Amino acid sequence: MAEAWIGDTFRIFPGKYGEDPLWGDAEDLKFADGKHADEAFSAPASAFTAPVMPPNAPIGQFGLHGAVWFETVYQYGGDPSGKTLYAIYHNENYPATLPYNAKTGEGYIDYRWPRGLTGPESPAAVCRIGVMKSTDGGRSWQNKGLFIEDKQPRMILKPFNTSETFAGGVGDPSAVAVGDYLYLFYGEYGYPGVYDSLKYDRKKEWSGQCISVARIKISDLDNPQGKAKRWGGKAFDKPWDGIGVPIASLQIPMEEGGGPASSPEGGFHWGPSVSWNNHLQCWVMLMGKVTGTSWKGSSLYISFNPYQDLRQGNNSQAWTTPKLLADKPGHILWYPSLQPMNTPEDIANKHTCLKLGQEARLFFKYADLGKYMSTYRIIFEK
């Protein structure tokens, strides 16, 4: 759930937009306003407004392809009006919407393609992460290009990909600004090398997944493609479409049930949601846990990072071992996030999901019920 304060208005940006041959095309990415978070989140469907979005480009031509979801909205501090926003979006494509282009290396080959979520004949998606910009508070958007992506050689195909999730890629992002950089925490689902079914190594795949971090200079957000760097183990020195190294403390060891994203048993954390907590004076990350095919998993986890300046040394990697936050056996829990409330403190400080105080609402989706809601508050203590 991406959001920002536009003046004294709290604005949320849920929903999906774009072409999708698996689930169906959609124009449901809309925004709603409120005097505070509670009012915006409880807005009826009739109160949501559709922004002007860039059209999908014809297949084979340069431009926006596939469906997008806004997962973080970065509000540019250089605009006193607060209306300059950058949406960091999760983007899903298939060989049908983004066929392989040998000249550019973009796109996917429909050969030994793994199964998707909706049945034996459905294709798995590939996720990418991109950037859109608005200068009118989110009423209209321009596509600025990709933040990071994994390309065809890293797709994990049959016979080893039996998870009914993704063929590979990078997605489910959460981005926070530190100094001159925007830090992107995301799920890494690709093979950490060139996938070869004759040389496939389950442990090697696991070693390159699943929650990773990349960064880009804020000054490059207007033309982001090719500018980001992934964490390479000691520094942000791997290219935007290269092979980085995940955050080790967030990986589940194989001897403790950890597994790669292509496995039907799961065994990895995913879907990071990162916020700075003013009360704790540290970063907080929420995440899900996959324990079966089709993103099944009934539990949510929490991790902390005490270093505010993610630019220094390996501070971006200094996350505590995830601890169980909530469990709903028999259900499937997705997309946890911490959100502000309608308290005077939250309103005065213009808290969002990126910056919070001692108390926050916990939102998550019951994927099996089709409901995204909050039934808990969290109080943080030092």
Wavefront OBJ file of the C-alpha trace (Angstrom):
o trace
v 0.000 0.000 0.000
v 1.819 3.076 -1.288
v 0.907 6.546 -0.004
v 1.998 10.131 0.559
v 0.802 13.351 2.210
v -0.117 15.975 -0.398
v -0.342 19.074 1.774
v -2.816 18.129 4.501
v -4.278 15.274 2.465
v -3.302 11.665 3.052
v -3.439 9.869 -0.310
v -3.255 6.103 -0.934
v -2.546 4.363 -4.268
v -3.815 0.761 -4.279
v -4.734 -1.417 -7.227
v -3.477 -2.863 -10.483
v -3.139 -1.329 -13.937
v -2.255 -2.762 -17.312
v -2.287 -5.805 -19.568
v -2.397 -9.277 -18.037
v -3.282 -12.361 -20.118
v -3.416 -14.559 -17.002
v -5.628 -12.611 -14.591
v -7.151 -10.154 -17.032
v -6.353 -6.558 -18.000
v -7.196 -3.960 -15.358
v -7.587 -0.253 -14.715
v -8.012 -0.567 -10.951
v -4.967 1.449 -9.860
v -6.716 4.399 -8.203
v -6.231 6.829 -5.338
v -8.302 7.906 -2.370
v -7.882 10.782 0.061
v -8.460 11.425 3.732
v -7.659 13.797 6.556
v -5.666 10.930 8.043
v -4.829 7.304 7.255
v -7.943 5.803 8.831
v -10.198 7.981 6.700
v -8.368 7.165 3.469
v -8.234 3.436 4.155
v -11.949 3.287 4.920
v -12.991 5.249 1.815
v -15.777 3.545 -0.174
v -15.094 2.378 -3.721
v -17.053 5.335 -5.080
v -14.528 7.741 -3.516
v -11.557 6.386 -5.479
v -10.262 8.258 -8.548
v -8.435 6.775 -11.523
v -5.259 8.721 -12.383
v -4.089 9.249 -15.934
v -1.693 6.368 -16.610
v 0.719 5.757 -19.494
v -0.703 3.283 -22.035
v 0.746 -0.162 -22.618
v 2.988 -0.151 -25.673
v 2.210 -2.523 -28.567
v 3.917 -5.901 -28.243
v 7.435 -5.709 -29.623
v 7.731 -1.952 -29.237
v 9.565 0.051 -26.585
v 7.471 1.211 -23.631
v 5.361 -0.039 -20.752
v 4.439 -3.720 -20.930
v 2.455 -5.882 -18.555
v 0.639 -4.928 -15.381
v 1.904 -2.641 -12.612
v 1.225 -2.112 -8.927
v 2.604 0.881 -6.962
v 4.428 -0.478 -3.908
v 6.289 2.609 -2.674
v 5.744 6.306 -3.349
v 8.827 8.463 -2.780
v 7.976 12.131 -2.263
v 10.701 14.334 -3.709
v 11.969 16.712 -1.032
v 13.046 19.330 -3.561
v 9.442 20.251 -4.380
v 7.908 22.456 -1.633
v 4.402 21.678 -2.902
v 4.883 17.976 -2.181
v 3.319 17.105 -5.529
v 6.397 15.555 -7.151
v 6.134 11.828 -6.549
v 8.048 8.804 -7.786
v 6.143 5.521 -7.710
v 8.266 2.392 -7.451
v 6.211 -0.273 -9.152
v 6.079 -4.051 -9.348
v 5.656 -5.126 -12.980
v 4.622 -8.574 -14.263
v 5.063 -9.940 -17.775
v 4.905 -13.188 -19.737
v 6.390 -14.405 -23.022
v 3.080 -13.314 -24.587
v 3.352 -9.683 -23.450
v 7.148 -9.338 -23.625
v 8.547 -11.777 -26.216
v 12.297 -12.158 -26.406
v 14.235 -9.583 -28.436
v 17.676 -10.886 -29.382
v 18.978 -7.380 -30.128
v 18.217 -5.966 -26.681
v 18.167 -9.096 -24.531
v 14.779 -8.042 -23.190
v 11.849 -10.408 -22.960
v 11.244 -14.111 -22.546
v 11.251 -17.309 -24.628
v 8.222 -19.546 -24.353
v 10.180 -22.792 -24.053
v 9.937 -25.108 -21.068
v 8.110 -22.262 -19.394
v 6.939 -23.107 -15.836
v 3.331 -23.349 -14.703
v 1.550 -20.337 -13.242
v -1.065 -19.780 -10.582
v -4.314 -20.483 -12.393
v -3.939 -24.031 -13.683
v -1.785 -26.478 -15.666
v -1.868 -24.413 -18.875
v -1.281 -21.024 -17.205
v 2.179 -19.448 -17.574
v 4.275 -18.197 -14.669
v 4.912 -14.473 -14.578
v 8.239 -12.654 -14.478
v 8.460 -9.616 -12.227
v 10.471 -6.442 -12.741
v 10.690 -3.161 -10.831
v 10.241 0.240 -12.443
v 9.715 3.939 -11.781
v 6.888 6.335 -12.651
v 6.743 10.061 -11.950
v 3.934 12.475 -11.121
v 4.183 16.256 -10.743
v 0.550 16.783 -9.750
v 0.304 14.746 -6.579
v -0.483 11.456 -8.299
v -3.312 12.543 -10.597
v -1.273 11.617 -13.663
v 1.869 9.537 -14.198
v 4.695 9.151 -16.695
v 6.677 5.936 -17.027
v 10.392 6.594 -16.506
v 11.770 3.107 -17.066
v 13.084 0.142 -15.145
v 14.844 0.249 -11.789
v 16.161 -3.351 -11.910
v 15.373 -6.577 -13.740
v 16.571 -10.150 -14.370
v 16.757 -11.280 -18.005
v 16.018 -14.532 -19.860
v 19.255 -16.421 -19.041
v 18.352 -16.295 -15.336
v 14.811 -17.658 -15.693
v 14.290 -20.962 -13.862
v 12.410 -23.293 -16.202
v 11.068 -26.820 -16.338
v 11.668 -29.387 -15.028
v 12.980 -27.750 -11.854
v 10.598 -24.830 -11.390
v 7.500 -26.399 -9.823
v 6.503 -23.659 -7.360
v 3.622 -22.217 -9.433
v 4.866 -18.703 -8.656
v 7.388 -16.836 -10.847
v 9.699 -17.992 -13.600
v 12.209 -15.588 -12.063
v 12.767 -11.878 -11.748
v 12.748 -9.209 -9.067
v 9.675 -7.819 -7.349
v 7.593 -6.992 -4.279
v 9.717 -3.906 -3.515
v 9.907 -1.395 -0.682
v 12.058 1.724 -1.113
v 13.397 4.246 1.432
v 15.434 7.411 0.933
v 18.743 7.954 2.731
v 20.773 10.990 1.773
v 21.112 11.209 -1.995
v 20.044 7.599 -2.569
v 16.875 5.570 -2.779
v 17.393 2.096 -1.304
v 15.285 -0.681 -2.796
v 14.538 -3.833 -0.795
v 13.006 -6.521 -2.976
v 12.451 -10.212 -3.610
v 15.007 -11.944 -5.837
v 13.545 -14.956 -7.655
v 16.060 -15.559 -10.462
v 18.935 -18.028 -10.738
v 22.290 -16.518 -9.613
v 23.918 -17.327 -12.935
v 22.880 -18.756 -16.277
v 20.189 -21.378 -15.751
v 21.035 -24.721 -17.369
v 18.774 -27.689 -16.674
v 21.746 -30.027 -17.067
v 23.768 -28.146 -14.456
v 20.984 -27.001 -12.125
v 22.069 -26.726 -8.482
v 19.350 -26.313 -5.847
v 21.786 -24.934 -3.266
v 23.194 -22.429 -5.734
v 19.711 -21.170 -6.536
v 18.938 -20.807 -2.817
v 22.207 -18.893 -2.286
v 21.065 -16.085 -4.590
v 17.634 -15.562 -3.050
v 15.470 -14.075 -1.598
v 15.389 -10.541 -0.027
v 18.032 -8.282 -1.551
v 18.840 -4.577 -1.773
v 19.845 -2.197 -4.541
v 20.180 1.574 -4.677
v 19.981 4.442 -7.115
v 20.806 8.137 -6.866
v 17.650 10.178 -6.423
v 18.917 12.461 -9.185
v 18.723 9.479 -11.585
v 15.037 8.689 -10.994
v 13.972 10.714 -14.037
v 16.022 8.359 -16.230
v 16.642 5.306 -14.073
v 17.326 2.482 -16.500
v 20.887 1.245 -16.153
v 21.698 3.564 -13.238
v 20.960 1.371 -10.176
v 23.529 -0.844 -8.464
v 22.853 -4.064 -6.569
v 24.648 -5.152 -3.417
v 27.476 -7.435 -4.486
v 28.674 -8.753 -1.124
v 30.912 -5.883 -0.035
v 29.495 -2.839 -1.817
v 26.815 -1.687 -4.253
v 28.854 -2.680 -7.262
v 26.698 -5.005 -9.381
v 24.736 -3.707 -12.379
v 21.001 -3.109 -12.408
v 20.443 -6.279 -14.436
v 23.345 -8.224 -12.926
v 23.704 -10.765 -10.147
v 23.736 -9.404 -6.627
v 23.979 -11.010 -3.216
v 20.935 -11.278 -0.918
v 20.835 -10.159 2.716
v 22.279 -13.196 4.491
v 20.554 -12.669 7.843
v 17.139 -12.787 6.131
v 17.772 -16.098 4.402
v 16.439 -19.298 5.966
v 19.320 -21.817 6.191
v 18.707 -24.959 4.172
v 19.311 -27.100 7.254
v 16.449 -25.195 8.917
v 13.991 -25.736 6.083
v 15.150 -23.024 3.718
v 14.680 -23.533 0.026
v 14.781 -21.755 -3.332
v 11.872 -19.886 -4.877
v 11.349 -22.566 -7.541
v 10.697 -25.249 -4.918
v 7.124 -26.439 -4.200
v 8.017 -26.518 -0.500
v 9.035 -22.851 -0.390
v 11.243 -21.976 2.534
v 12.010 -18.291 2.042
v 10.986 -14.827 3.217
v 9.511 -12.405 0.695
v 7.596 -9.165 0.246
v 9.670 -6.790 2.427
v 8.016 -3.649 3.788
v 10.538 -1.230 5.311
v 9.918 1.800 7.535
v 11.929 4.092 9.783
v 10.636 4.063 13.366
v 11.159 7.395 15.141
v 10.472 5.879 18.561
v 12.915 2.988 18.232
v 15.351 4.995 16.105
v 15.866 2.071 13.793
v 14.576 0.494 10.598
v 11.779 -2.059 10.764
v 11.115 -4.672 8.080
v 8.040 -6.870 7.786
v 7.961 -9.873 5.455
v 6.007 -12.974 4.558
v 7.174 -16.579 4.482
v 6.444 -19.048 1.688
v 5.911 -22.660 2.803
v 4.218 -24.168 -0.256
v 3.254 -23.703 -3.891
v 1.410 -20.606 -5.104
v 2.811 -18.385 -2.344
v 1.187 -20.390 0.444
v 2.259 -19.426 3.966
v 0.362 -18.501 7.114
v 2.972 -16.442 8.981
v 4.517 -12.967 8.996
v 7.930 -11.973 10.335
v 9.723 -8.867 11.594
v 13.358 -7.729 11.533
v 15.251 -4.622 12.715
v 18.265 -2.648 11.567
v 19.770 -0.101 14.024
v 21.830 1.844 11.462
v 19.989 4.831 10.034
v 22.683 5.625 7.463
v 22.454 2.755 4.995
v 25.242 4.320 2.935
v 27.998 3.369 5.367
v 29.863 0.056 5.092
v 27.520 -2.921 5.229
v 24.779 -1.138 7.209
v 22.236 -2.071 4.552
v 22.880 -5.724 5.450
v 22.672 -5.394 9.238
v 19.210 -6.882 9.736
v 18.371 -9.066 12.700
v 17.253 -12.663 12.204
v 13.498 -12.484 11.445
v 11.172 -13.267 14.340
v 7.595 -14.503 14.135
v 5.122 -11.620 14.268
v 1.774 -13.223 13.404
v 0.503 -16.640 12.394
v -2.936 -17.636 11.120
v -2.846 -21.407 10.509
v -5.131 -22.417 7.681
v -4.887 -19.018 5.999
v -2.507 -17.500 3.440
v -0.985 -14.176 4.535
v 0.546 -11.742 2.049
v 1.794 -8.136 1.868
v 2.316 -7.078 5.498
v 2.839 -3.372 6.138
v 2.859 -0.937 9.034
v 0.571 2.040 8.572
v -0.115 5.249 10.520
v -3.373 5.937 12.325
v -5.530 8.981 13.044
v -3.633 10.085 16.156
v -2.544 13.714 16.582
v 1.082 12.501 16.522
v 0.686 10.674 13.212
v -1.116 13.606 11.598
v 1.270 16.275 12.917
v 4.334 14.293 11.792
v 2.674 13.251 8.514
v 3.559 9.637 9.129
v 3.266 7.135 6.298
v 4.209 3.497 5.841
v 7.798 4.742 5.374
v 8.032 6.712 8.627
v 6.212 5.826 11.843
v 6.109 6.362 15.596
v 5.664 4.109 18.605
v 2.267 2.802 17.537
v 1.093 1.647 14.112
v -1.560 -0.437 12.447
v -0.553 -3.816 11.036
v -2.120 -4.454 7.649
v -1.879 -7.684 5.670
v -3.856 -9.600 3.091
v -5.724 -12.817 3.752
v -5.025 -14.091 0.242
v -7.401 -17.034 0.696
v -10.214 -14.631 1.612
v -9.320 -11.850 -0.813
v -9.216 -9.234 1.957
v -6.522 -6.678 2.809
v -7.241 -5.258 6.248
v -6.020 -4.377 9.731
v -7.115 -6.223 12.848
v -4.068 -5.429 14.975
v -2.153 -2.457 16.306
v 1.520 -2.756 17.198
v 3.141 -0.856 20.052
v 6.928 -0.742 19.880
v 9.008 -0.631 23.050
v 12.705 0.065 23.245
l 1 2 3 4 5 6 7 8 9 10 11 12 13 14 15 16 17 18 19 20 21 22 23 24 25 26 27 28 29 30 31 32 33 34 35 36 37 38 39 40 41 42 43 44 45 46 47 48 49 50 51 52 53 54 55 56 57 58 59 60 61 62 63 64 65 66 67 68 69 70 71 72 73 74 75 76 77 78 79 80 81 82 83 84 85 86 87 88 89 90 91 92 93 94 95 96 97 98 99 100 101 102 103 104 105 106 107 108 109 110 111 112 113 114 115 116 117 118 119 120 121 122 123 124 125 126 127 128 129 130 131 132 133 134 135 136 137 138 139 140 141 142 143 144 145 146 147 148 149 150 151 152 153 154 155 156 157 158 159 160 161 162 163 164 165 166 167 168 169 170 171 172 173 174 175 176 177 178 179 180 181 182 183 184 185 186 187 188 189 190 191 192 193 194 195 196 197 198 199 200 201 202 203 204 205 206 207 208 209 210 211 212 213 214 215 216 217 218 219 220 221 222 223 224 225 226 227 228 229 230 231 232 233 234 235 236 237 238 239 240 241 242 243 244 245 246 247 248 249 250 251 252 253 254 255 256 257 258 259 260 261 262 263 264 265 266 267 268 269 270 271 272 273 274 275 276 277 278 279 280 281 282 283 284 285 286 287 288 289 290 291 292 293 294 295 296 297 298 299 300 301 302 303 304 305 306 307 308 309 310 311 312 313 314 315 316 317 318 319 320 321 322 323 324 325 326 327 328 329 330 331 332 333 334 335 336 337 338 339 340 341 342 343 344 345 346 347 348 349 350 351 352 353 354 355 356 357 358 359 360 361 362 363 364 365 366 367 368 369 370 371 372 373 374 375 376 377 378 379 380 381 382
